[in-house]
Amino acid sequence: MAIPEACRRYFNGTTMYLQSLQTGDIKAAMARRDKLEPEVRALFARVKAGEVISASEAMAELRGELSKAAISEAQAVGGEALEDAVWAAEAEANSLRGRARERFTRAIAGDHPVDYYLDAYLSAIKLAAKTTNERRGLINRFARWCIGEKYRLPDIIRRAAGRYVTEIIEPMDRSTAKKHMTALRGYWEYLIKRGHVSGTAEDNPWLGQEIANGRRRVERGDNESERPFTEAELKTLLYAPYPTGMKERFKQQIADALRISCLSGMRLAEVLTLWVEEVHDGIFDIQQGKTRSAARRVPIHPDLEDIIARRMKNKQPKDWLFHELADERDPGDTFGKRFNNYREKLGVDDKRPGKRRSLVNFHSARRWFVTQARHAGQTVETVKDVVGHVSDKKKDITFGVYTQGASEKQMKDCVAAVRLPSAE
């Protein structure tokens, strides 16, 4: 693998990373390469982040990972194969000294900090940038707890996971707790599949740890959830004077993105990352998104034609419609913070005790579109097709399995039925 320029001084100026896969079998070599590649990328990330680690220690650690994989494979065969793998690992350990040997033996035992494989995991699952950052934050929170409890990766058995759920996750808001459990369960699925922790999928310590919310009584505040904008709030966001203290260059992008979402039901990331070539023939041709249903063709509302024409002028097919965000590391997060600052300065906010986020945010525009389409008499199935919601095929055989979705006219009529409130 090519060593990133920022990492080369740790490898004595070498430009290519070479590592023996310790086998003459091409299939075994390919399998070991696939396991090792994300770990090497994780090593590069640690070096870039400034973690103090010498090239010899890094090499020893990765050799330990390979030896561990070789021993694991040999255990299925037994006999001389297992003896050879163990002998090779012992010989490797005896050739090392000091911290390099310590890193090698820890790698053989899988004795690493809890977040040791986090970068490799996030690289492998390929989620949207916002979701990736969210997963990183949740798993890092667990890793910090483990440091305080002196837990390392092999220590995370069901009892340790149960302690964390009881002490940290259970007191959380239900939706936050669910995200936390999803992140930890997914990380451990990856660790088990890659052989970084022992056991099978059924041994995942986070399985079955969720606490069912079995309360029947409804208390004040239980139904407080994120909601659409009210008409008054949307009028303020659309027509109020631009707030002082905000950079003038953000004004147009906020106004355009809000109107597009309100009149299409598109998600924030879908609006911001559209290419010019994906806007054609009167539609937004969305090619990627949060779910499989997110890829869809959304009719362009007549009231958006001027905005679209202005944003497409003199641009190339692969240029972003929102070109000013193209160089941002995480366009959705960057714009989301700008929009939240905008609405808060205009007094459009709804924070409740015990809730981390305001009940209104940019996603409220999408909720507003769905609400307005429903009030305009549009069918549930058509609205789902427009906004890219998944139909439950198990519950709805007729519309979930036997149809190909709403017609172009139905979707166009659905979009046109939604109108922004007037300024008066």
Stockholm file with secondary structure:
# STOCKHOLM 1.0

chainA/1-424         MAIPEACRRYFNGTTMYLQSLQTGDIKAAMARRDKLEPEVRALFARVKAGEVISASEAMAELRGELSKAAISEAQAVGGEALEDAVWAAEAEANSLRGRARERFTRAIAGDHPVDYYLDAYLSAIKLAAKTTNERRGLINRFARWCIGEKYRLPDIIRRAAGRYVTEIIEPMDRSTAKKHMTALRGYWEYLIKRGHVSGTAEDNPWLGQEIANGRRRVERGDNESERPFTEAELKTLLYAPYPTGMKERFKQQIADALRISCLSGMRLAEVLTLWVEEVHDGIFDIQQGKTRSAARRVPIHPDLEDIIARRMKNKQPKDWLFHELADERDPGDTFGKRFNNYREKLGVDDKRPGKRRSLVNFHSARRWFVTQARHAGQTVETVKDVVGHVSDKKKDITFGVYTQGASEKQMKDCVAAVRLPSAE
#=GR chainA/1-424 SS CBCCGGGGGGGTTCSBCCCCCSCSCHHHHHHHHHHHHHHHHHHHHHHHTTCCCCHHHHHHHHHHHHHHHHHHHHHHHCHHHHHHHHHHHHHHHHTCCHHHHHHHHHHHHTCCCTTTTHHHHHHHHCCCHHHHHHHHHHHHHHHHHHHHHTCCGGGCCHHHHHHHIIIIITTSCHHHHHHHHHHHHHHHHHHHHTTSSCSCGGGCTTTTCCCCCCCCSCCTTTTCCCCCCCHHHHHHHHHSCCCTTSCGGGHHHHHHHHHHHHTTCCCHHHHHTCBGGGEETTEEEECCCSSGGGCEEEECCGGGHHHHHHHHTTCCTTSBTTGGGTTCSSHHHHHHHHHHHHHHHTTCCCCCTTCSSCSCSTHHHHHHHHHHHHHTTCCHHHHHHHHTCCCCTTTCHHHHHSCCCCCHHHHHHHHHTCCCCCCC
#=GC SS_cons         CBCCGGGGGGGTTCSBCCCCCSCSCHHHHHHHHHHHHHHHHHHHHHHHTTCCCCHHHHHHHHHHHHHHHHHHHHHHHCHHHHHHHHHHHHHHHHTCCHHHHHHHHHHHHTCCCTTTTHHHHHHHHCCCHHHHHHHHHHHHHHHHHHHHHTCCGGGCCHHHHHHHIIIIITTSCHHHHHHHHHHHHHHHHHHHHTTSSCSCGGGCTTTTCCCCCCCCSCCTTTTCCCCCCCHHHHHHHHHSCCCTTSCGGGHHHHHHHHHHHHTTCCCHHHHHTCBGGGEETTEEEECCCSSGGGCEEEECCGGGHHHHHHHHTTCCTTSBTTGGGTTCSSHHHHHHHHHHHHHHHTTCCCCCTTCSSCSCSTHHHHHHHHHHHHHTTCCHHHHHHHHTCCCCTTTCHHHHHSCCCCCHHHHHHHHHTCCCCCCC
//
